[in-house]
Amino acid sequence: MVERNWAEINLAALERNLRLIKDSLPSHVRYISVVKADAYGHGILPTAARLMQSGVDLFAVANVKEASVIREMGSGWPILILGPLLEEENEALVELDLIPTLSSHIELDRLKALSQKYQIRISTHLKIDSGMGRYGIWWEDAPELINEIKKCPEIKLCGALTHFAQPSDIEYTEQQRSHFLTVLKNTQIHNEPEFWVHADNSSSLRSFDRKAIFNAVRIGLLQFGVSPPQGSILADLPVEPVLSFHSRLAMIKKLPKGTSLSYGRQFTLKKDSSIGIISAGYGDAIPLASGNHAFGLINGQPYPLVGRVTMDQTLIDLTDAPDGIELGQTVTLIGRQEKREILLTELATQAQTIPWELLCSITKRVPRIYSTKRE
Ligand SMILES: *Cc1c(COP(=O)(O)O)cnc(C)c1O
């Protein structure tokens, strides 16, 4: 089958990134690989399969459905659910042997009931809200919930976590960290053997304190070779992009000076021009807002996207291109061609979005082609 658009996923790079991140952390720190949202658009099955061979300690996903895909690949891999469960989803915890996060008395009651029904002990991590204002028990209310949990032999508390709202704000992050640590110190839950304590993700590793009681990290974006835009202590790690996105040049046409391009007529030609039509649009992976801001690589040279991006086609200005560009050539929107590289973070900035969202907006229409290239 001939492809007009495709995302190339380099699984060897994923494995190298994971090693790099692990090697940069103290050896007691365990690696929680966050593979929610179809492994950030990389495809959960091949991605998780590779990660399983690469030294992941725990997988984290957003919900039960995502967990079930990992579970199909094998029993035994510990899988943590990061978000709140709907009541009907609780049975799946037992069926699929998953670790829920717990943040409320309601959830505790549900887990107790589940445990009694199946006569099993349920392991869980406690999510503490230290200032994110999303999922988690508010840190000042946490000790009371912890007391309740301690009274339940059915529930095994085997971890505690919090999540940072703005890692680039060091003062706020340290305040969150200290609220979280206050709960641990006052309740001593972390003194159980093998207890997981985790907060840091790709963006907050900067403030990772090697002497602290934190003994795990939750890494999503960085393992895919994308450095968080706000930076982190690990931003200097030479992680390699795992994903690249390519399309084809379907047509080239000459248009006279003064012609307006595409919907909304947001671009007008200043001179007689040569305009290429790329066989991809926002229905594939090119963000709507990247029109007039982003670039595509052809023969290793960048050319500007012009006019509004449409669902299936995007225009590129080839007026200044040397002869030799042919129909059917590969246009790279994310990734490397010869010596030039367009980083996903660059495209995200040009499209006024964040790399996480950009990865999640590579649609189903784009086949993922897996490779294991050595650089
Ligand atoms: C998505 C998510 C992560 C991973 O964040 P990255 O910035 O992609 O590393 C970690 N923890 C929680 C709770 C998350 O929702």
PDBQT file of the ligand as one rigid body, heavy atoms in Angstrom, charges set to zero:
ROOT
HETATM    1  C1  LIG A 401       0.485  12.666  32.108  1.00  0.00    +0.000 C 
HETATM    2  C2  LIG A 401       0.959  12.565  33.488  1.00  0.00    +0.000 A 
HETATM    3  C3  LIG A 401       2.334  12.390  33.756  1.00  0.00    +0.000 A 
HETATM    4  C4  LIG A 401       3.401  12.428  32.683  1.00  0.00    +0.000 C 
HETATM    5  O1  LIG A 401       3.737  13.749  32.379  1.00  0.00    +0.000 OA
HETATM    6  P1  LIG A 401       4.859  14.136  31.291  1.00  0.00    +0.000 P 
HETATM    7  O2  LIG A 401       4.943  15.597  31.407  1.00  0.00    +0.000 OA
HETATM    8  O3  LIG A 401       4.347  13.709  29.969  1.00  0.00    +0.000 OA
HETATM    9  O4  LIG A 401       6.099  13.428  31.681  1.00  0.00    +0.000 OA
HETATM   10  C5  LIG A 401       2.705  12.197  35.082  1.00  0.00    +0.000 A 
HETATM   11  N1  LIG A 401       1.776  12.190  36.071  1.00  0.00    +0.000 NA
HETATM   12  C6  LIG A 401       0.464  12.371  35.851  1.00  0.00    +0.000 A 
HETATM   13  C7  LIG A 401      -0.496  12.357  36.997  1.00  0.00    +0.000 C 
HETATM   14  C8  LIG A 401       0.014  12.578  34.559  1.00  0.00    +0.000 A 
HETATM   15  O5  LIG A 401      -1.297  12.782  34.347  1.00  0.00    +0.000 OA
ENDROOT
TORSDOF 0
